[in-house]
């Protein structure tokens, strides 16, 4: 379970950077949720991983 949380946090962190790049590429004309939603999932996965450690 702990390893799964770590893998998910890495995946969501990568998705956060991709989403932020997409928003910047489109000069902010698209929804910022493309970067924020994966960021929130990443934070929750990291918190879960740290609590299980």
Residue pairs with C-beta under 8 A, 6 or more apart in sequence:
1 52
2 49
2 52
2 53
5 45
5 46
5 48
5 49
5 52
6 45
6 49
8 41
8 45
9 42
9 45
9 46
9 49
12 38
12 39
12 41
12 42
12 45
13 38
13 42
15 38
15 42
16 35
16 38
16 39
16 42
19 34
19 35
19 36
19 37
19 38
20 34
20 35
22 30
22 34
22 35
23 30
23 31
23 32
23 34
23 35
